Amino acid sequence: MKELKILYLYPDMLELYGDYGNIQVLKYRIESRGYTCIIDTYSIGDLPPDFNSYDIVFAGRRC
């Protein structure tokens, strides 16, 4: 089975406009197409991730 990895940056700081819901919809749509979807989070104080190991890096949106 194919796999897509998503890195969700700063979910605790940028969750202002329902971005968690956007990530969940994205996961649902990816999985409905036969892929496995893995969502990891990263925030200040966490060990830096290997950005090269992710297919999508999502940083939320700021208006």
C-alpha positions in Angstrom: 0.0 0.0 0.0 1.2 3.5 -0.8 1.9 5.9 2.0 1.9 9.7 2.4 3.5 11.4 5.3 2.3 14.8 6.5 4.1 17.1 8.9 1.8 19.5 10.7 3.8 22.4 12.0 2.9 24.3 15.2 -0.6 22.9 15.6 -0.8 24.3 19.2 0.0 27.9 18.0 -1.6 28.1 14.5 -4.9 26.3 15.3 -7.0 29.5 14.8 -9.0 28.7 11.7 -9.9 25.0 12.0 -6.7 23.7 10.6 -7.0 20.5 12.5 -10.2 19.9 10.6 -8.5 20.6 7.3 -5.8 18.0 8.1 -8.5 15.4 9.0 -10.3 16.0 5.7 -7.1 15.8 3.8 -6.3 12.5 5.6 -9.8 11.1 4.8 -9.4 12.0 1.1 -6.0 10.5 0.9 -7.1 7.3 2.5 -10.2 7.1 0.4 -7.9 6.9 -2.6 -6.1 3.8 -1.2 -3.1 5.5 0.5 -2.0 5.2 4.1 -1.8 8.6 5.7 0.5 9.4 8.6 0.3 12.8 10.3 3.1 13.9 12.6 3.2 17.2 14.5 6.0 19.5 15.3 6.1 22.5 17.7 8.6 24.6 19.5 10.6 22.5 21.9 10.3 19.3 19.9 13.3 17.6 18.3 13.6 19.0 14.7 12.1 16.6 12.2 13.7 15.3 9.0 11.8 17.4 6.5 13.0 15.2 3.7 11.0 12.3 5.0 7.7 14.0 4.5 5.6 14.4 1.4 3.6 17.4 2.6 4.6 20.0 5.2 1.5 21.9 6.5 2.0 25.1 8.5 -1.6 26.2 8.9 -2.7 29.6 7.6 -2.6 33.0 9.1 -4.9 35.7 7.9 
